[in-house]
Amino acid sequence: MRYISEYERHETKLRKIKNWLTLLAFTIIFIGLQGFYPFADLETLFLLMTGNLCILWVAWVDEDRRLFILTVMMMIAQLSRVGLI
């Protein structure tokens, strides 16, 4: 049996948290942008910003510049699509 260090255990736990947070963020953004049930502008803004900030945090922690830039671009596109900008 292979010994797993505390560092590896911590990294595995952090990776799982980031994966679930990313999935949750995508779901929150989808709910904010879906057109089946229209939300008020403030609720839509809250859902979009919460989801995008979660993705930005994951991109920052992973030092993933491409995901960070893509998320910022998509935030602008989403807010202009919803009509809040």
C-alpha positions as CSV (number, residue, x, y, z in Angstrom):
1,M,0.0,0.0,0.0
2,R,1.3,3.4,-1.0
3,Y,1.8,6.0,1.7
4,I,-0.1,9.2,1.0
5,S,1.5,12.3,2.6
6,E,-0.6,14.9,4.4
7,Y,0.3,17.3,1.5
8,E,-1.1,14.9,-1.1
9,R,-4.2,14.4,1.0
10,H,-4.7,18.2,1.3
11,E,-4.2,18.6,-2.5
12,T,-6.7,15.9,-3.3
13,K,-9.3,17.5,-0.9
14,L,-8.7,20.9,-2.4
15,R,-9.0,19.5,-6.0
16,K,-12.4,18.0,-5.1
17,I,-13.6,21.2,-3.5
18,K,-12.6,23.2,-6.6
19,N,-14.3,20.7,-8.9
20,W,-17.5,20.8,-7.0
21,L,-17.4,24.6,-6.7
22,T,-16.8,24.9,-10.5
23,L,-19.8,22.6,-11.1
24,L,-21.9,24.6,-8.7
25,A,-20.8,27.9,-10.3
26,F,-21.8,26.7,-13.8
27,T,-25.2,25.6,-12.4
28,I,-25.8,29.0,-10.7
29,I,-24.9,30.8,-13.9
30,F,-27.2,28.6,-16.0
31,I,-30.0,29.3,-13.6
32,G,-29.4,33.0,-13.8
33,L,-29.3,33.0,-17.6
34,Q,-32.1,30.5,-18.3
35,G,-35.3,32.0,-19.8
36,F,-37.9,29.5,-18.5
37,Y,-38.4,31.4,-15.3
38,P,-37.5,35.1,-15.4
39,F,-35.9,36.5,-12.4
40,A,-35.8,40.1,-11.3
41,D,-32.7,42.1,-12.4
42,L,-31.2,42.0,-8.9
43,E,-31.6,38.2,-8.5
44,T,-30.1,37.7,-12.0
45,L,-27.2,39.9,-11.2
46,F,-26.6,38.1,-7.9
47,L,-26.6,34.6,-9.6
48,L,-24.3,35.7,-12.4
49,M,-21.8,37.5,-10.1
50,T,-21.8,34.7,-7.5
51,G,-21.2,32.0,-10.2
52,N,-18.5,34.0,-12.0
53,L,-16.7,35.0,-8.8
54,C,-16.5,31.3,-7.8
55,I,-15.0,30.5,-11.2
56,L,-12.6,33.4,-10.9
57,W,-11.4,32.1,-7.5
58,V,-10.8,28.7,-8.9
59,A,-8.8,30.2,-11.9
60,W,-6.8,32.3,-9.5
61,V,-6.0,29.4,-7.2
62,D,-5.0,27.2,-10.1
63,E,-3.1,30.1,-11.7
64,D,-5.0,29.4,-14.9
65,R,-4.8,32.7,-16.9
66,R,-6.9,31.4,-19.8
67,L,-9.8,30.5,-17.6
68,F,-9.5,33.8,-15.7
69,I,-9.6,35.9,-19.0
70,L,-12.3,33.7,-20.5
71,T,-14.5,34.2,-17.3
72,V,-14.0,38.0,-17.3
73,M,-15.0,38.1,-21.0
74,M,-18.0,35.9,-20.4
75,M,-19.0,38.1,-17.4
76,I,-19.1,41.1,-19.7
77,A,-21.1,39.1,-22.4
78,Q,-23.5,37.8,-19.8
79,L,-24.2,41.1,-18.2
80,S,-24.7,42.8,-21.6
81,R,-27.0,39.9,-22.7
82,V,-29.1,40.3,-19.6
83,G,-29.2,44.1,-20.1
84,L,-27.6,45.1,-16.9
85,I,-24.7,47.0,-18.5
